[in-house]
Amino acid sequence: MYWQEMTTKTFADHAVGHMDTVLIPVGSVQAHGLHLPLGSDSYVPEALCRRLEAHFPDRVLIAPTLAYGHSWGLARWPGTISLSSRLVAAYASEVGEQLAGWGMRHVVFINGHGGNIGPLTEAMERVAEVGSRAVLINWWIDFRDDILQVVTETGHASEDETSVMLAVRQDLVRMGDAESNPYRLRRVLVISEDLLDKAMRHAVAGNPKRGSREKGEAILKTVEQRLVQLMEDVWADRLFEETRGTTDGSTENH
Ligand SMILES: [Zn+2]
């Protein structure tokens, strides 16, 4: 069910006390190469939410999209609207807290944009403090191994995102304008204004020209399957695996 489509009466009758899981698409308004729409980061999470809603129509509510994000590195490109990181954090926090206040024990941010990860992590902490469980899905990171079975690389407006946008809103994609960026950042994170021309040449990181609708459909299908499993794991509390001392215990969260 969609939060915005309900009346206050239908919400009181069907959501309060009955539904405890909300999905919030989170996007950005920013340049995506020269070929993808400015709203790409909202369109993809919204498409994933539609698929999850179809799987669990009586179990999940879809909240209105948080359409503005934090896009410092692309702020100078025509059409980009970048909010400060602290404003996105505050906005997402207050929305998350109020969703929790309406009985949402599982507050799931389905994020489409890397610049939102820091602010959303802060919002998740606020949600946790009011007693709910917050989940953050960054589809292109969390399911990267699966995605790399379909495409050769992942990156902003690159082969993966271009493919998915061709599957979601082909009418808005202008492949004839696609340009590839020959530069790749090394693994160490470096940020400075004088590096942006290389880091985000043509507002892209990678080669979008290899994108195709078929690859996008394949990515959406595998991400959808992963998300369905993840939601079932969240509801069943299957969020940890025991290592039994067989690993070295290293994680990405040092
Ligand atoms: Zn994007």
Boltz pocket constraint, residues with backbone or C-beta under 6 A from the ligand:
constraints:
  - pocket:
      binder: B
      contacts: [[A, 32], [A, 40], [A, 41], [A, 112], [A, 113], [A, 156], [A, 157], [A, 161]]
      max_distance: 6.0
